[in-house]
């Protein structure tokens, strides 16, 4: 018992410096980006820019101004998008749709590069994730109820503020609230990750999820990597996937199939908790991501089967 507590405490101590560095990193990204967006909105420049994107985003139930947040998510880590969503005036329904778009299509350059080294192609994964972001948004806009939703973030328009001082006050308090929330969540997740590593629990847990792989259309030998990708994300998961490919424990074909799933649904634990912390409904996040990830894999398998059949019949 004493040894278990000692090892667990070691995980806590190891997580705290990482959490501190994460907070500094978040401050450097979130504060300037969120302030820029609020100033663009305050001076009306965001509205001018968004006119050109209005037809596309109105088709998925979002105000055109949200295009800036989506485009930011494509090039930046997800936490930037979370902060922008939490510090702008959006209905909860619209925030949920936008959140799922950002969850599907964020940090593309980094994450698609990783997937490009594990059986897939960089451009193929980029196209898949951006395309699925709009498919998911369009579907959600059709099925989500239109009544009974509250607000998230700032409940009045930035343009309605009487002075720049009010804008700065709301921006700073909102951004700090988000950063503190994220810091607490990330610290907890880092401790959890450390405990799972310290006590070698990941492989044991993956056996529990093996039957689920059949539902998702994935080979059973991807269960461990599926769990890794959904607990610690694509960056760390990609490193383990490359190791398994080198050791011939996973084929490039199966790795590519897993990438199709992870392109739509990865970091399921962390992303869900962080978005839930700012008010996005958990079930809409989980069910939507898993449903569309499974659909993508089954469609990919169907295309592969059709091609194989066509070649055989020639």
Secondary structure, 3 states (H helix, E strand, C coil): CHHHHHHHHHHHHHHHHHHHHHHHHHHHHHHHHHHHHHHHHHCCHHHHHHHHHHHHHHCCCCCCCHHHHHHHHHHCCHHHHHHHHHCCEEEHHHHHHHHHHHHHCCCHHHHHHHHHCCCCCHHHHHHHHHHHHHHHHHHHHHHCCCCCCCEEECCCCHHHCCCHHHHHHHHHHHHHHHHHHHHHHHHHHHHHHHHHHHCCCHHHHHHHHHHHHHHHCCCHHHHHHHHHHHHCHHHHHHHHHHHHHHCCCCCHHHHHHHHHHHHHCCCHHHHHHHHHHCCCCHHHHHHHHHHHHHHHHHHHHHHHHHHHHHHHCC
